[in-house]
Amino acid sequence: MNYEETIQDLTSKGKFYIDLGLDRIKAALEELGNPQDDLKFIHVAGTNGKGSVCAMLDSILREAGYKTGLYTSPHIFEYTERIKINGVEIPKEDFARLYPKTEIHLTEFEILTIIAFRYFKEQNVELVILETGMGGRLDATNIIKENLCSIITQIDLDHTDRLGKTKDEIAFEKAGIIKPNCPVITSMGYEAIRDRADEIGSMLIFTSPFVPQGFVEALSLKGLHQIENLALVLSAINYLFKDIDENIIKRGLIKVKNPFRFEYFEDKNLIIDASHNPNGIKALRENLDYYYPNQKRRFVFGCLRTKDYAKMMQILFQEDDEVYLNNFDYKDACTYEELKEQCPIEAKPYNRENLTTDKLNIICGSFYMISSIKLY
């Protein structure tokens, strides 16, 4: 199959579903010689912030001279965005070539994980920064046997239908990535994380949100919430790579790219933010109040109905905001009527002409909406 054919197969109803568990991917990887067993990993789980943590680690390690593999999700425009070596997306022809041919019925995320492992092994990557998809304990990425360290970022209520109804239950799932005798770094004090580390003999390293100002100023990613993410990154670098000095770290932070995380586009007076749960939306609101306290705001909001969109809108919108609700084309996307029913202030349907530079425009609510917004 060529790339277009693999994407058609990947997104078919037979693949596009979530079914947590490790049996299928374990069997498929055994057929392929277990490429993951020859790789070194930093494994990152959490509800919010894990993509930013992965991007920072990748940039610093590349600046230090390592050949890095980066596996993240979701993508915005192309599936190849999820798999990168030294910041460069996997070529489409390699994506198609490494697409697993097996009789085992795999999910979309399992297939992508297998392609990443095969590609990183084939290209002799030195270090893989590996982001979980959902949860941790039963996530396909957790097929790895060991890691250099685990990192657990902010935990909040998300995917409660699969991960648990409370933060403690979700923390238990995230703690599943902790491996025997492999340290875990976190700012989260959940009992489930402490218990898991104690149970299997892993060093538990707690971070505080204090970061020397020089590192904060060097970081290209904007947002108050990034300080906590940065603290986790610095702790991991200082523990694992003592030869990486402060200047290398700062140069890496200057070069970090993680699109659409509170990203500002000056020509359109526009912020695009991929926050998609109440905790992320709370961070967005705090960042808007801090960085743009006096600007009038215009929102384009869309969301999946699997999220707590009512709470998200309650957190985000103020009485004098201009709000447009977007029914974008994606599985489980909320209709305009569903959003409007829960919206705390007056709102209208979104169309392209709504975005003008007289106010600060903010597009938010879902990763999956971003690619559908035509800006040019």
C-alpha positions as CSV (number, residue, x, y, z in Angstrom):
1,M,0.0,0.0,0.0
2,N,1.1,3.6,-0.6
3,Y,0.6,6.3,2.0
4,E,-2.9,7.3,1.0
5,E,-4.0,3.7,1.1
6,T,-2.5,3.1,4.5
7,I,-4.3,6.2,5.9
8,Q,-7.6,4.9,4.3
9,D,-7.1,1.6,6.1
10,L,-5.9,3.2,9.3
11,T,-9.0,5.4,9.6
12,S,-11.5,2.7,8.6
13,K,-14.1,1.7,11.1
14,G,-12.2,-1.5,11.7
15,K,-9.2,0.4,13.1
16,F,-10.7,3.6,14.4
17,Y,-11.7,2.7,17.9
18,I,-10.3,2.5,21.4
19,D,-9.7,-0.8,23.1
20,L,-7.2,-0.5,25.9
21,G,-5.0,-3.6,26.5
22,L,-1.5,-4.9,25.7
23,D,-2.3,-8.4,24.3
24,R,-2.7,-7.5,20.7
25,I,0.3,-5.2,20.3
26,K,2.4,-7.7,22.3
27,A,1.6,-10.4,19.8
28,A,2.1,-8.1,16.7
29,L,5.5,-6.9,18.0
30,E,6.6,-10.4,18.6
31,E,5.9,-11.2,14.9
32,L,8.2,-8.2,14.1
33,G,11.1,-9.1,16.3
34,N,10.2,-6.8,19.2
35,P,12.0,-3.6,17.9
36,Q,11.1,-1.7,21.0
37,D,13.4,-3.9,23.1
38,D,16.4,-2.3,21.4
39,L,15.4,1.3,22.2
40,K,15.9,3.6,25.2
41,F,12.9,5.5,26.4
42,I,11.7,8.4,28.4
43,H,8.0,7.6,29.0
44,V,5.6,10.5,29.6
45,A,2.0,10.2,30.9
46,G,-0.5,12.6,32.3
47,T,-3.8,14.4,31.4
48,N,-2.3,17.8,30.5
49,G,1.2,19.0,29.7
50,K,2.7,15.7,28.4
51,G,3.1,17.0,24.8
52,S,4.9,20.1,26.0
53,V,7.2,18.1,28.3
54,C,8.0,15.7,25.4
55,A,8.8,18.7,23.1
56,M,11.1,20.3,25.6
57,L,13.0,17.1,26.3
58,D,13.4,16.4,22.6
59,S,14.7,19.9,21.8
60,I,17.2,19.8,24.7
61,L,18.5,16.4,23.9
62,R,18.9,17.2,20.2
63,E,20.8,20.4,21.2
64,A,23.1,18.1,23.3
65,G,23.8,16.0,20.2
66,Y,21.6,13.0,20.7
67,K,19.7,11.4,17.9
68,T,16.1,11.5,19.2
69,G,12.9,9.8,18.3
70,L,9.7,11.6,19.3
71,Y,6.3,9.9,19.4
72,T,3.3,12.1,20.3
73,S,-0.4,12.3,19.7
74,P,-2.7,13.5,18.3
75,H,-1.7,15.1,15.1
76,I,-3.2,18.3,13.6
77,F,-2.9,17.8,9.8
78,E,-1.0,14.6,9.0
79,Y,-0.4,11.3,10.8
80,T,3.3,11.7,10.1
81,E,3.5,14.5,12.6
82,R,3.3,11.9,15.4
83,I,6.6,10.2,14.5
84,K,9.7,12.3,14.3
85,I,13.5,11.8,14.3
86,N,15.6,14.9,15.2
87,G,12.5,17.0,14.6
88,V,11.8,15.7,11.1
89,E,8.5,13.8,10.4
90,I,8.7,10.3,9.2
91,P,8.6,10.3,5.3
92,K,5.2,9.1,3.9
93,E,6.9,6.3,2.0
94,D,8.5,5.0,5.2
95,F,5.2,5.2,7.0
96,A,3.6,3.1,4.3
97,R,6.5,0.6,4.2
98,L,6.5,0.1,7.9
99,Y,2.7,-0.3,8.2
100,P,2.3,-3.7,9.9
101,K,0.9,-6.5,7.8
102,T,-0.6,-8.9,10.3
103,E,-3.7,-10.9,10.8
104,I,-4.0,-9.5,14.3
105,H,-6.8,-7.0,14.5
106,L,-5.1,-3.8,15.8
107,T,-6.5,-0.4,16.7
108,E,-5.3,2.8,15.0
109,F,-3.1,3.8,18.0
110,E,-1.5,0.3,18.2
111,I,-0.6,0.5,14.5
112,L,0.9,3.9,14.9
113,T,2.9,2.8,17.9
114,I,4.3,-0.2,16.0
115,I,5.3,2.0,13.0
116,A,7.1,4.3,15.4
117,F,9.0,1.5,17.1
118,R,10.0,0.0,13.8
119,Y,11.2,3.3,12.4
120,F,13.2,4.3,15.4
121,K,14.9,0.9,15.6
122,E,15.7,1.0,11.8
123,Q,17.1,4.5,12.0
124,N,19.3,3.7,15.1
125,V,17.7,6.4,17.3
126,E,19.6,6.9,20.6
127,L,16.8,8.1,22.8
128,V,13.0,7.9,22.3
129,I,10.7,10.4,24.0
130,L,7.5,8.4,24.2
131,E,4.1,10.0,25.0
132,T,1.2,7.8,26.1
133,G,-2.0,8.0,24.2
134,M,-4.6,7.4,26.9
135,G,-4.0,6.5,30.4
136,G,-0.8,4.5,30.9
137,R,-1.2,1.1,32.4
138,L,-3.0,-0.4,29.4
139,D,-1.8,2.1,26.8
140,A,-0.1,0.5,23.8
141,T,3.1,2.4,24.5
142,N,3.3,0.6,27.9
143,I,4.4,-2.5,26.1
144,I,8.0,-1.4,26.7
145,K,9.8,-3.4,29.5
146,E,11.9,-0.6,31.0
147,N,12.7,3.1,30.6
148,L,15.3,5.6,31.6
149,C,12.6,7.3,33.6
150,S,8.8,7.8,33.7
151,I,7.4,11.3,33.9
152,I,3.8,11.9,35.1
153,T,2.4,15.4,34.4
154,Q,-0.8,17.1,35.6
155,I,-3.7,14.8,36.3
156,D,-7.3,15.8,35.8
157,L,-10.7,14.4,35.0
158,D,-10.6,13.3,31.3
159,H,-11.6,10.1,29.5
160,T,-13.5,9.2,32.7
161,D,-15.5,6.5,30.8
162,R,-12.3,4.5,30.5
163,L,-9.8,5.7,33.1
164,G,-12.0,6.2,36.2
165,K,-14.4,8.7,37.7
166,T,-12.0,10.3,40.2
167,K,-8.5,11.8,39.9
168,D,-7.2,9.0,42.2
169,E,-8.5,6.3,39.8
170,I,-7.0,8.2,36.9
171,A,-3.7,8.5,38.8
172,F,-3.6,4.8,39.2
173,E,-3.8,4.3,35.5
174,K,-1.1,6.9,34.8
175,A,1.1,5.3,37.4
176,G,1.0,2.1,35.4
177,I,3.9,3.3,33.3
178,I,6.3,3.2,36.3
179,K,8.8,0.4,35.7
180,P,10.8,-1.6,38.3
181,N,14.0,0.1,39.3
182,C,13.4,3.0,36.8
183,P,12.8,6.4,38.5
184,V,9.6,8.3,38.2
185,I,9.5,12.1,38.2
186,T,6.3,13.9,39.0
187,S,4.8,17.0,40.7
188,M,1.7,15.0,41.6
189,G,1.4,13.6,45.2
190,Y,-1.3,11.0,44.5
191,E,-1.2,7.9,46.7
192,A,-1.4,5.7,43.7
193,I,1.8,7.0,42.3
194,R,3.7,6.7,45.6
195,D,2.3,3.2,46.1
196,R,3.3,2.0,42.7
197,A,6.8,3.3,43.0
198,D,7.2,1.7,46.5
199,E,5.7,-1.6,45.2
200,I,8.2,-2.1,42.4
201,G,11.3,-0.4,43.8
202,S,11.3,2.8,41.7
203,M,12.9,6.0,42.9
204,L,10.2,8.7,43.3
205,I,11.4,12.2,42.4
206,F,9.1,15.1,43.3
207,T,9.5,18.5,41.7
208,S,8.2,21.9,42.8
209,P,7.0,24.5,40.3
210,F,10.0,26.7,41.1
211,V,12.3,27.2,38.1
212,P,15.3,29.6,37.9
213,Q,14.2,32.6,35.9
214,G,16.9,32.2,33.3
215,F,15.3,28.9,32.1
216,V,11.8,30.4,32.1
217,E,13.0,33.4,30.0
218,A,14.7,31.0,27.5
219,L,11.6,28.8,27.0
220,S,9.9,29.7,23.6
221,L,6.6,28.2,24.7
222,K,4.3,30.8,26.3
223,G,2.0,30.2,29.3
224,L,2.1,30.2,33.1
225,H,1.3,26.5,33.1
226,Q,4.6,25.7,31.2
227,I,6.6,26.4,34.4
228,E,5.4,23.2,36.0
229,N,6.1,21.3,32.8
230,L,9.6,22.9,32.6
231,A,10.3,21.8,36.2
232,L,9.7,18.2,35.3
233,V,11.9,18.5,32.3
234,L,14.8,20.1,34.2
235,S,14.5,17.4,36.9
236,A,14.7,14.6,34.2
237,I,17.7,16.2,32.5
238,N,19.6,16.9,35.7
239,Y,19.0,13.3,36.9
240,L,19.7,11.4,33.6
241,F,22.1,13.7,31.8
242,K,24.5,15.4,34.2
243,D,26.8,16.3,31.3
244,I,24.3,18.6,29.7
245,D,25.1,22.0,31.0
246,E,22.9,25.1,31.6
247,N,23.8,26.7,28.3
248,I,22.8,23.7,26.3
249,I,19.5,23.4,28.1
250,K,18.7,27.1,27.5
251,R,19.6,26.8,23.8
252,G,17.3,23.8,23.6
253,L,14.5,25.7,25.3
254,I,14.8,28.6,22.9
255,K,14.2,26.2,20.0
256,V,11.2,24.3,21.4
257,K,8.3,24.0,19.0
258,N,4.9,22.6,20.0
259,P,2.3,24.0,17.7
260,F,-1.1,25.4,18.9
261,R,-0.3,25.4,22.6
262,F,-1.2,29.0,23.5
263,E,0.4,30.0,20.2
264,Y,0.0,33.6,19.0
265,F,-0.2,34.7,15.4
266,E,0.4,38.4,15.2
267,D,-0.9,39.1,11.7
268,K,-4.4,37.9,12.8
269,N,-4.2,38.9,16.4
270,L,-5.0,35.2,17.1
271,I,-4.2,32.6,19.7
272,I,-4.8,28.9,18.9
273,D,-4.8,26.7,21.9
274,A,-5.4,23.0,21.9
275,S,-6.8,22.8,25.4
276,H,-9.6,20.2,25.4
277,N,-10.6,19.6,29.0
278,P,-11.6,21.8,32.0
279,N,-8.1,21.8,33.5
280,G,-6.5,22.9,30.2
281,I,-9.2,25.5,29.7
282,K,-8.6,26.9,33.2
283,A,-4.9,27.3,32.2
284,L,-5.9,29.1,29.0
285,R,-8.1,31.5,30.9
286,E,-5.3,32.3,33.4
287,N,-2.9,32.9,30.5
288,L,-5.3,35.2,28.7
289,D,-5.8,37.2,31.9
290,Y,-2.1,37.4,32.6
291,Y,-0.7,38.1,29.1
292,Y,-3.6,40.0,27.5
293,P,-5.6,41.6,30.4
294,N,-6.9,44.6,28.6
295,Q,-7.8,43.1,25.2
296,K,-11.4,42.5,24.1
297,R,-11.8,38.8,23.3
298,R,-13.5,36.9,20.5
299,F,-13.7,33.1,20.9
300,V,-14.2,30.3,18.4
301,F,-15.1,27.2,20.5
302,G,-15.7,23.7,19.4
303,C,-15.6,20.5,21.4
304,L,-16.2,16.7,21.4
305,R,-19.3,15.6,23.2
306,T,-17.2,13.2,25.1
307,K,-15.6,16.1,27.0
308,D,-17.2,18.3,29.7
309,Y,-17.9,21.2,27.3
310,A,-20.4,22.8,29.6
311,K,-17.8,23.2,32.4
312,M,-15.2,24.3,29.9
313,M,-17.4,27.2,28.6
314,Q,-18.4,28.2,32.1
315,I,-14.7,28.6,33.0
316,L,-13.7,30.4,29.8
317,F,-16.3,32.9,28.8
318,Q,-17.0,36.3,30.4
319,E,-20.1,38.5,29.9
320,D,-18.5,40.9,27.4
321,D,-16.8,38.2,25.3
322,E,-17.8,37.6,21.7
323,V,-18.4,33.9,21.2
324,Y,-18.8,31.8,18.1
325,L,-19.5,28.1,18.4
326,N,-18.2,25.7,15.7
327,N,-19.7,22.4,14.6
328,F,-16.6,20.9,12.9
329,D,-16.5,17.8,10.9
330,Y,-15.2,15.1,13.2
331,K,-16.6,12.0,14.9
332,D,-18.4,12.9,18.2
333,A,-18.0,16.7,17.6
334,C,-20.7,18.7,19.3
335,T,-23.4,20.3,17.2
336,Y,-24.0,24.0,17.4
337,E,-27.3,23.4,19.2
338,E,-25.6,21.2,21.8
339,L,-23.0,23.8,22.5
340,K,-25.4,26.7,22.5
341,E,-27.7,24.9,25.0
342,Q,-24.9,24.9,27.6
343,C,-23.2,28.2,26.7
344,P,-23.4,30.6,29.6
345,I,-23.6,33.7,27.3
346,E,-25.0,34.7,24.0
347,A,-23.3,32.9,21.1
348,K,-23.6,32.6,17.3
349,P,-22.5,30.0,14.7
350,Y,-19.0,30.4,13.5
351,N,-18.1,31.3,9.9
352,R,-14.7,32.3,8.4
353,E,-15.6,36.1,8.3
354,N,-15.9,36.2,12.1
355,L,-12.1,36.5,12.6
356,T,-11.0,40.2,12.3
357,T,-8.1,41.9,14.0
358,D,-10.0,44.4,16.1
359,K,-10.2,41.9,19.0
360,L,-8.0,39.2,20.3
361,N,-9.2,36.0,18.6
362,I,-9.0,32.7,20.4
363,I,-9.6,29.3,18.8
364,C,-9.9,26.5,21.3
365,G,-11.7,23.5,22.7
366,S,-10.4,20.6,20.6
367,F,-7.3,19.4,18.9
368,Y,-9.4,18.0,16.1
369,M,-11.1,21.3,15.3
370,I,-7.9,23.2,14.5
371,S,-7.3,21.7,11.1
372,S,-10.9,22.5,10.0
373,I,-10.5,26.2,10.7
374,K,-9.5,27.9,7.4
375,L,-7.4,30.9,8.3
376,Y,-6.0,31.8,4.8
